[in-house]
Structure formats: C-alpha cells, structure tokens
Amino acid sequence: MENDFLVVPLESSLFSSLDDAALSEFNAQWINVDSKPGYPCRVSLEDAEIGERVLAINYCHHSVDTAYKASGPIFIRENAVTACLSKNEIPKMLRHRLLSLRAYNSEGNMVNAIVTEGRDLDVVINKLLMDQCVEYIQIHNARPGCFNCTVVRA
C-alpha cells in the first residue's frame, strides 16, 4: 500500500441524542430490518441484522460551501457503536457492494470519481490518493447513491 488511509464512520453521538421531536423534524423513521445485506449502518459500518431496527434519516454528508454540498438518506442501527478501524482496514459491509468513490480537494470540490466493486476498494482508494490534491474521499453505494463513509489519509 503506497498511501495509507483510514475509513471514518459517522459518530454515534450525532444521532443518539435525537429525541422524537427532532426525528420528526428530519422526517426520520424507524425501519425493521427484513433482509441482510440491505441496511448498512454508517456508524458501526456493519450490515444490520434481520429483526434489528434502523433509523432512516436524511444526513448532510458533505457540508461544504461549494456546488458539491450534499445530503441524502442513511441508515443508523439502533444502539450503534462507532466503528474503530485500523489503518488500511476496509469494513466487510463495503466489500460486497458496487461503490462510487468521490475524491475531493481541500476546498470541497470533486476532482475525481470512480465506480468499483467493493472487493477492489483498497486498490482504488490508493489510486485516488496518488493525486496529492485529493484531500479526502467519500464512498457511496453506486446503485442507490447513498453515502457510506469518508476516507482520509492516515
């Protein structure tokens, strides 16, 4: 690996303090998981188990002052614990999906984008990080387009 990286999940504290009124304001809803895979948690970076509840909520995953500001739906497992990944570790939930990687510079502008199978994710991350103007990468599920996590240089 020429470019060490770290996959960064969302922090559980962003969602654990939301009460029913706040969830209603976000048009969030609880869903009972009925298939696996199908509900990737952006906090634990694991696929939710059948029978679990996940919160479906709109989240601003790219809060920048550029045309690339973006939000969209994500799932958060009930009682999710924030994943703690090692350098260059790829979560299992990403390995079996078709993914869209969006590389951004320090101003928050997209400078590259690649669609790849999850099994090739580490190679594609390394390829994108070869470009020194890439500050971070966001990984999305390619088919529905939903945000998964961010990748930064380690």
Sequence and secondary structure as in RCSB ss.txt:
>XXXX:A:sequence
MENDFLVVPLESSLFSSLDDAALSEFNAQWINVDSKPGYPCRVSLEDAEIGERVLAINYCHHSVDTAYKASGPIF
IRENAVTACLSKNEIPKMLRHRLLSLRAYNSEGNMVNAIVTEGRDLDVVINKLLMDQCVEYIQIHNARPGCFNCT
VVRA
>XXXX:A:secstr
  S EEEE   THHHHT  HHHHHHTT EEEE  SSSS BBTTT SB  TT EEEEEEEEEE  SSTT EEEEEE
EETT       TT   HHHHTSEEEEEEE TTS EEEEEEEEGGGHHHHHHHHHTSTT  EEEEEETTT  EEEE
EEE 
